[in-house]
Amino acid sequence: MAVNYGSRRTVVGAHYGTRDWLAQRVTAVLMACTTLVVLAQVLFTRGPVGYDGWAGIFHPQWMKALTFATIVGLIYHVWVGMRDVLMDYVKPVGVRLVLQFLVIVWLLGCAGWAIQVLWRV
């Protein structure tokens, strides 16, 4: 006896597709905008850009907020990409979970370091 589920398709899997596709694009646009802002500030700074110049660029609160948002976006962007690569190419579940855990630890370390640097300025 065949079971008729109607016209609905039974979907299985992680359902990450559209959300992660959109997240990759949004975070990429955020990183591009931040790059343009920093580049414009460097180009329009008078004289050589030394430590004081860089500290001056990142000193205003709006720039710290933009940089913080970019760091968070970058970390999420990298996580989505690495998770997808690991899910596609590392088939043994145990190995994949260990690698995903290591990626998370590495990304949290990078985020902590970047935020520490940002708030030290």
C-alpha positions in Angstrom: 0.0 0.0 0.0 1.4 3.4 -1.1 1.1 6.3 1.3 0.0 9.5 -0.4 1.6 12.6 1.2 -0.2 14.9 -1.2 1.6 17.5 -3.2 4.0 18.4 -0.4 7.5 17.2 -0.8 9.2 15.6 2.2 12.4 17.6 2.7 15.2 16.3 4.8 18.6 17.7 5.8 19.9 20.7 7.6 17.9 23.4 5.8 20.8 25.9 5.9 20.7 26.9 2.2 18.9 30.2 1.8 19.7 31.6 5.2 23.4 30.9 4.9 23.5 32.1 1.3 22.0 35.4 2.4 24.3 35.6 5.4 27.4 35.1 3.2 26.2 38.0 0.9 25.3 40.3 3.7 28.6 39.8 5.6 30.5 40.2 2.4 28.8 43.6 1.7 29.6 44.6 5.3 33.3 43.7 4.9 33.4 45.5 1.6 31.9 48.7 3.0 34.3 48.6 6.0 37.2 48.2 3.6 36.0 51.2 1.6 35.7 53.3 4.7 39.1 52.5 6.0 40.7 52.9 2.5 39.0 56.4 2.2 40.3 57.4 5.6 43.8 56.3 4.8 43.8 58.0 1.4 42.5 61.3 2.8 44.8 61.3 5.8 47.5 64.0 5.5 51.1 62.9 5.8 52.5 59.5 6.5 50.2 57.0 8.2 52.0 55.7 11.3 50.7 54.2 14.5 49.1 57.5 15.5 47.3 57.7 12.2 45.9 54.2 12.5 44.9 54.8 16.1 43.2 58.0 14.9 41.3 56.2 12.3 39.9 53.6 14.7 39.4 55.9 17.7 35.9 57.4 17.0 33.1 55.3 18.6 31.3 54.9 15.2 34.4 53.4 13.7 34.8 51.0 16.7 31.1 50.0 16.3 31.6 49.4 12.5 34.8 47.4 13.1 33.1 45.3 15.8 30.2 44.5 13.5 32.7 43.7 10.7 34.6 41.3 13.1 31.4 39.6 14.0 30.3 39.4 10.4 33.7 38.1 9.4 33.7 35.4 12.0 30.2 34.3 11.0 31.2 34.4 7.3 34.2 32.2 7.9 32.2 29.8 10.0 29.5 29.3 7.4 32.1 28.7 4.7 34.2 26.3 6.7 31.2 24.4 8.0 30.0 23.9 4.4 33.4 22.8 3.2 33.7 20.4 6.1 30.2 19.0 5.5 30.9 18.6 1.8 34.3 17.0 1.9 34.9 15.3 5.3 32.6 12.3 5.4 33.6 10.6 8.7 31.3 12.2 11.2 33.7 12.0 14.1 36.6 13.7 12.1 34.2 16.3 10.8 32.9 17.2 14.4 36.5 17.4 15.7 37.5 19.7 12.8 34.4 21.9 13.3 35.2 22.1 17.0 38.7 23.2 16.2 37.4 25.8 13.7 35.1 27.2 16.4 37.9 27.4 19.0 40.2 29.1 16.4 37.5 31.6 15.4 36.6 32.5 19.0 40.3 33.1 19.6 40.6 35.3 16.5 37.5 37.2 17.5 38.8 37.7 21.1 42.1 38.9 19.8 40.6 41.3 17.3 38.2 42.8 19.8 41.0 43.2 22.3 43.1 45.0 19.7 40.1 47.2 18.7 39.3 48.2 22.3 43.0 48.8 23.1 43.2 51.6 20.5 
